[in-house]
Amino acid sequence: MSNIDASICIIGAGPAGAITSLFLSKKKIPHVIVDAANFPRDKVCGDALDLKVLRVLNQLDPSIVANEILPNANFAKAWGCSVIVSKDKKYNLDLDPSPNGYPFFMTCKRAYFDNFLAQKIASPYALFLQGTKVKKLSRAGVKWKIEASNEQEQITINADLVVGADGDHSAVLRSVGERKIDRVHYVAALRQYWKGVSGLNPNNHIEIYLPKSLPLAYLWIFPLPNGEANVGCGLQSELIAKKKIDLKKLFQELINEDAVIADRFKNATPLEKPVGWGLPFASGKRRVYGDGYLLTGDAAAMICPTTGEGVGPAMISGVIAAHYIEKAVQQNRFDKEVFAGYDTAIYKRLEADIKKYNLLRHLWPTAYNSLIRIFSGLGISRYYFNKNVDKWIETAKSKPIEV
Ligand SMILES: Cc1cc2nc3c(=O)[nH]c(=O)nc-3n(C[C@H](O)[C@H](O)[C@H](O)COP(=O)(O)OP(=O)(O)OC[C@H]3O[C@@H](n4cnc5c(N)ncnc54)[C@H](O)[C@@H]3O)c2cc1C
């Protein structure tokens, strides 16, 4: 039985928790970070990393992207994206590949990427406890008592501030009474790794397909290094419940029988059974701070509701959380007033997508699919992409996250 006194305890060392910890260490703020898993560990995901991920890492240390990611064979560079329209037709948004340039997306198995971040956590300011699961959180006065255990022992951590970075099934969220699933703002999704999917774009485009059976959602084929691909699909939980959909069956039918994509899987090999996990959309905003706590990443429902991207937003919430924690430490107070504005700061980049999602789901469930199909085929989309992509890349290279 061990007792640890720490002012700050981060629970979860996925992208949200790891980035919170790395930015706290950069600010020389001591903390404990706990994860139930021993890294490397898997996380069900599409494995697509957008430019926000590179932006946050550049803010942490520009040498990471330049020296450890761009030349790293565990990351594949997607020089664009494609919308699959029919068996023979895709609408493409392209970037010219360049050896040291920034692609539109990177793909990397989360087992690798999360471990890549976790390996950077060790610092004189961070005590990192892996394989240590938090079982119970309680609050006496202004102190948290965090009860955890690993294979060897029970551990109690006494802290002033808890950062809930423990993902979709967050224990912190439960203990502050916020773990309610709102099916309208929640997606159930599946991932399956494949090898040998045919027809992949030579420049590694990430591909999406919008069949009628997936209203408000898409099936993805995201190429990975070594000829593998991450394939998956998701569906709003409300629609799953209303229409009693068996997502696994639907996914298998698309892969095996769909007239547009099934041929591409004929000579391919699945590397695992489909595995599922949930996506809490930012349209179902949560109370993300209170006396003695902050939530980040999936625990804070940070997933973009129109694209399903959660890694970049999780990392951005980590940067912003570290900023608010610095302020709290300077004032030596951890009450909710000191965190006022944290919610606005983390959700503000997602507001436009939250509005779009709310409009589309009210309008007509398949509107999302039809609109993406239509817009991706219009010259104006390519014009908009070509006009802005250099700006987005420049932002990722040189613009810190403003709080
Ligand atoms: C099928 C699917 C596809 C997706 N595709 C994409 C994509 O292509 N691109 C993208 O950007 N996003 C995608 N997302 C979303 C993305 O995976 C999440 O938004 C992201 O993982 C959130 O990071 P996080 O750090 O908040 O949580 P997580 O990555 O879930 O990390 C949480 C950590 O907390 C730990 N933990 C949990 N409970 C405890 C406990 N009690 N005690 C101690 N530790 C605990 C876990 O072990 C874990 O390491 C997808 C999600 C799904 C389900």
The ligand as a Tripos MOL2 file, in Angstrom:
@<TRIPOS>MOLECULE
LIG
   53    58     1     0     0
SMALL
NO_CHARGES

@<TRIPOS>ATOM
      1 C1        -13.5680    3.5940  -34.2310 C.3       1 LIG1
      2 C2        -12.9800    4.9500  -33.9660 C.ar      1 LIG1
      3 C3        -12.3020    5.6020  -34.9850 C.ar      1 LIG1
      4 C4        -11.6960    6.8540  -34.7260 C.ar      1 LIG1
      5 N1        -10.9320    7.4210  -35.7030 N.ar      1 LIG1
      6 C5        -10.2640    8.5620  -35.4710 C.ar      1 LIG1
      7 C6         -9.3490    9.0910  -36.4210 C.ar      1 LIG1
      8 O1         -9.1010    8.4870  -37.4810 O.2       1 LIG1
      9 N2         -8.7160   10.2450  -36.1390 N.ar      1 LIG1
     10 C7         -8.9230   10.8990  -34.9690 C.ar      1 LIG1
     11 O2         -8.3370   11.9890  -34.7740 O.2       1 LIG1
     12 N3         -9.7560   10.3990  -34.0140 N.ar      1 LIG1
     13 C8        -10.4080    9.2440  -34.2200 C.ar      1 LIG1
     14 N4        -11.1990    8.7010  -33.2310 N.ar      1 LIG1
     15 C9        -11.3050    9.3770  -31.9310 C.3       1 LIG1
     16 C10       -10.0380    9.1600  -31.0880 C.3       1 LIG1
     17 O3         -9.7130    7.7940  -31.0370 O.3       1 LIG1
     18 C11       -10.2610    9.7040  -29.6510 C.3       1 LIG1
     19 O4        -10.8790   10.9650  -29.7360 O.3       1 LIG1
     20 C12        -8.9200    9.8330  -28.8830 C.3       1 LIG1
     21 O5         -8.3790    8.5780  -28.6200 O.3       1 LIG1
     22 C13        -9.1400   10.5900  -27.5610 C.3       1 LIG1
     23 O6         -7.9500   10.5870  -26.8070 O.3       1 LIG1
     24 P1         -7.9940   10.6100  -25.1940 P.3       1 LIG1
     25 O7         -6.5900   10.7670  -24.7550 O.co2     1 LIG1
     26 O8         -9.0200   11.5600  -24.7370 O.co2     1 LIG1
     27 O9         -8.5540    9.1740  -24.7810 O.3       1 LIG1
     28 P2         -7.9190    7.7200  -24.9930 P.3       1 LIG1
     29 O10        -7.0800    7.6850  -26.2090 O.co2     1 LIG1
     30 O11        -9.0830    6.7890  -24.9080 O.co2     1 LIG1
     31 O12        -6.9830    7.5170  -23.7320 O.3       1 LIG1
     32 C14        -7.5250    7.3420  -22.4440 C.3       1 LIG1
     33 C15        -6.4920    6.6830  -21.5540 C.3       1 LIG1
     34 O13        -7.0390    6.5950  -20.2230 O.3       1 LIG1
     35 C16        -6.7130    5.3430  -19.6600 C.3       1 LIG1
     36 N5         -7.7180    5.0300  -18.6330 N.ar      1 LIG1
     37 C17        -9.0450    4.8070  -18.8150 C.ar      1 LIG1
     38 N6         -9.6420    4.5500  -17.6460 N.ar      1 LIG1
     39 C18        -8.6650    4.6100  -16.6930 C.ar      1 LIG1
     40 C19        -8.6530    4.4060  -15.2850 C.ar      1 LIG1
     41 N7         -9.7750    4.1150  -14.6020 N.pl3     1 LIG1
     42 N8         -7.4870    4.5290  -14.6310 N.ar      1 LIG1
     43 C20        -6.3270    4.8520  -15.2960 C.ar      1 LIG1
     44 N9         -6.2980    5.0430  -16.6250 N.ar      1 LIG1
     45 C21        -7.4480    4.9190  -17.3270 C.ar      1 LIG1
     46 C22        -6.7280    4.3780  -20.8270 C.3       1 LIG1
     47 O14        -5.9350    3.2340  -20.5760 O.3       1 LIG1
     48 C23        -6.1770    5.2370  -21.9720 C.3       1 LIG1
     49 O15        -4.7810    5.0980  -22.1330 O.3       1 LIG1
     50 C24       -11.8260    7.4650  -33.4450 C.ar      1 LIG1
     51 C25       -12.5240    6.7940  -32.4220 C.ar      1 LIG1
     52 C26       -13.0830    5.5530  -32.6770 C.ar      1 LIG1
     53 C27       -13.7900    4.8290  -31.5680 C.3       1 LIG1
@<TRIPOS>BOND
     1     1     2 1
     2     2     3 ar
     3     2    52 ar
     4     3     4 ar
     5     4     5 ar
     6     4    50 ar
     7     5     6 ar
     8     6     7 ar
     9     6    13 1
    10     7     8 2
    11     7     9 ar
    12     9    10 ar
    13    10    11 2
    14    10    12 ar
    15    12    13 ar
    16    13    14 ar
    17    14    15 1
    18    14    50 ar
    19    15    16 1
    20    16    17 1
    21    16    18 1
    22    18    19 1
    23    18    20 1
    24    20    21 1
    25    20    22 1
    26    22    23 1
    27    23    24 1
    28    24    25 2
    29    24    26 1
    30    24    27 1
    31    27    28 1
    32    28    29 2
    33    28    30 1
    34    28    31 1
    35    31    32 1
    36    32    33 1
    37    33    34 1
    38    33    48 1
    39    34    35 1
    40    35    36 1
    41    35    46 1
    42    36    37 ar
    43    36    45 ar
    44    37    38 ar
    45    38    39 ar
    46    39    40 ar
    47    39    45 ar
    48    40    41 1
    49    40    42 ar
    50    42    43 ar
    51    43    44 ar
    52    44    45 ar
    53    46    47 1
    54    46    48 1
    55    48    49 1
    56    50    51 ar
    57    51    52 ar
    58    52    53 1
@<TRIPOS>SUBSTRUCTURE
     1 LIG1         1 GROUP 0 **** ****
